[in-house]
Amino acid sequence: MNIMKIVSIYDFFQKFPDEEAARLYLEKKRWNNSIVCPHCGSHKVSECKNNKPMPYRCKECRKHFSVRTGTVLEESRLPLKKWLLAIYMMTSSRKGIPSTQMAKELGITQKSAWFLAQRIREAWLNKQTEESSDSDKLDGEVEVDETFIGGKESNKHSKKKLRQGRGSVGKAVVIGIKQRNGEVVVKHAPDVTAKTLHGFIEDNVVVGATVYTDDFKSYHGLNKYNHLSVNHSVGEYVNQKAYTNGIESFWALLKRGYYGIYHFMSSKHLERYIQEFAFRHNTASWETMNFIDRTFEMMYGKHISYKELTN
């Protein structure tokens, strides 16, 4: 029986005692001892004395580069060791970690910690596309549900109340699909109309699969699937194999993170936050170092500036 290897914080610092160890580790993961220029793809590379202005220089295009080049780390001045520790903290904290705590742990400002965390989330971001092939879609038995993220109208300042009712008023819509004993796919949606929900299901579930939902009217008419539902309005939560307990458990964890850790997720950044929870859920069986390695790989070719995040 294989036992998942969990790396303790002590083991982490043993593995990365200094910045040089972190740099060499990431270089090996990226280039496997055969350094390639990220600018032109050439293998003709020379090492710079004292690693200045960067560790390497390409003999063909004559540009300097490092293991950060071409990733979301490119313009960051934070040590690589702190980046790795930030990834470790975000992956090992089941409900996430606030930027205030991350700032204290890393010895940086809250602003820098928030920016760092958002760039890690950007790497994890799983954008939904209509062009996804059937091999990428969920199959078998899946549960579909929607939830609403945001504060209660009754708790808002009088100037911020919409005065349009209670319940979901003023909250953001998140829709999700969970494969029975499998992965979760989530998305920040504009509404819960039949067009939106049906489109999301068709983009992420193989035609002919069994889809379980509640009796919300927008799910009616899923004729391409074996659709079974439970009627929550009359207190029915299980009807033989039809239930949505799995995806609702994921919502419970997401909301515990919202209320207990982050306290607020703006609509602008909500997609990154929900994908953070989905990514952690879908990789829960991974070994710690595999999680860190995969996160670094997902940073290739991605870039986001502080201005983009705040404007």
Buried (B, 14 or more C-beta within 10 A) or exposed (E): EEEEEEBEEEEBEEBBEEEEBBBEBBBEBBBEEEBBBBBEEBEEBEEBEEEEEBBBBBEEEEBBBBBBBBBBBBEBEBBBBBBBBBBBBBBBBEBBBBBEBBBEBBEBEBEBBBBBBBBBBBBBBBEBEEEEEEEEBBBEBBBBBBBBBBBEBEEEEEEEEEEEEEEBBBBBBBBBBBBEEBBBBBBBBEEBEBEBBBBBBBBBBBEEBBBBBBEBEBBEEBEBBEBBBBEEEEEBEEEEEBBBEBBBBBBEBBBBBBEEBBEEBEEEBBBBBBBBBBBBBBBEEBBBBEBBBBBBEBBEEBBBEBEEBEE
